[in-house]
Amino acid sequence: MDHDARRKEIIKQMARIDCMEKGRLSEEYREKFRDGQIVKLGPYYKHQCWEDGRNVSRRVPVSQVEQLRKAVDGYHEFEDLAKEYAEITIEMTRQPAVDGVKKKQR
């Protein structure tokens, strides 16, 4: 696939991402001593992201986990596509310069 076609495909893929959220979603468990045994409680879900130069953390209800997971994945996919788009564009930008350089005559 040539560079222009790949760039157009990347733009189409970006447009299909319908939800995004920065950060990460983590799952954690807690231990509690009950009836002489240690009982594992959870999972509890936490969303963390950087806002205004600091790490912000919030608890996420189980009912919102799947939607948030999809949004976080969407953001990471968008970032990957944007990086690929930039790399292709940089390569295209440099290509004419490389093609146009003449070797020195001896």
C-alpha positions in Angstrom: 0.0 0.0 0.0 1.4 3.4 -0.9 1.8 6.2 1.6 -1.2 8.2 0.6 -3.5 5.2 0.7 -2.2 4.2 4.1 -2.7 7.7 5.5 -6.3 7.8 4.2 -6.9 4.4 5.8 -5.5 5.6 9.1 -7.9 8.6 9.0 -10.8 6.3 8.4 -9.8 4.1 11.3 -9.5 7.1 13.6 -13.0 8.3 12.6 -14.4 4.9 13.6 -13.3 5.3 17.2 -16.5 6.6 18.9 -15.3 7.0 22.5 -12.0 7.8 24.2 -10.7 8.3 27.7 -7.2 9.0 28.8 -5.5 7.0 31.5 -5.8 3.4 32.6 -8.3 1.2 34.3 -7.0 -1.1 37.0 -8.6 -3.9 39.0 -7.8 -4.5 42.6 -8.7 -6.8 45.4 -8.7 -6.4 49.2 -8.2 -8.9 51.9 -10.3 -9.0 55.0 -10.0 -11.3 58.0 -13.4 -13.0 58.6 -14.3 -16.0 60.7 -10.7 -16.9 61.2 -9.8 -16.8 57.5 -8.6 -14.3 55.1 -11.3 -13.5 52.5 -10.5 -11.8 49.2 -13.0 -9.0 48.3 -13.5 -7.4 45.0 -12.7 -6.7 42.3 -12.8 -3.0 42.7 -12.1 -0.8 39.7 -10.0 2.4 39.6 -9.5 4.8 36.7 -6.3 6.8 36.8 -5.1 9.6 34.5 -2.9 12.7 34.5 -4.8 16.0 34.7 -3.2 19.4 35.2 0.1 17.8 36.0 -1.1 15.4 38.7 -2.4 11.9 38.9 -6.2 11.8 39.4 -7.8 8.6 40.6 -11.4 7.7 40.9 -13.4 4.6 41.7 -15.5 3.2 39.0 -18.8 1.3 39.5 -18.9 -2.2 38.0 -21.8 -1.0 35.8 -19.4 1.5 34.0 -16.4 -0.7 33.7 -16.9 -2.1 30.2 -17.8 1.3 28.7 -14.7 2.9 30.4 -12.5 0.0 29.2 -13.7 0.5 25.6 -13.0 4.3 25.9 -9.5 3.7 27.3 -8.7 1.2 24.6 -10.1 3.7 22.0 -7.7 6.4 23.2 -4.7 4.1 23.0 -5.7 2.9 19.5 -6.0 6.6 18.4 -2.6 7.4 19.8 -1.0 4.4 18.0 -2.7 5.5 14.7 -1.6 9.1 15.2 2.0 7.9 15.7 1.9 5.8 12.6 0.3 8.7 10.6 3.1 11.0 11.7 5.8 8.5 10.9 4.5 8.0 7.4 4.1 11.8 6.8 7.7 12.4 8.0 8.9 9.7 5.7 7.0 11.3 2.8 8.4 14.7 3.7 12.0 13.4 3.7 11.7 11.3 0.6 11.8 14.1 -2.0 14.9 15.5 -0.3 16.6 12.1 -0.5 15.6 11.5 -4.1 16.8 15.0 -5.1 20.2 14.7 -3.6 22.9 14.3 -6.2 26.1 12.4 -5.5 29.3 14.4 -5.7 31.3 14.0 -8.9 34.9 13.1 -8.6 
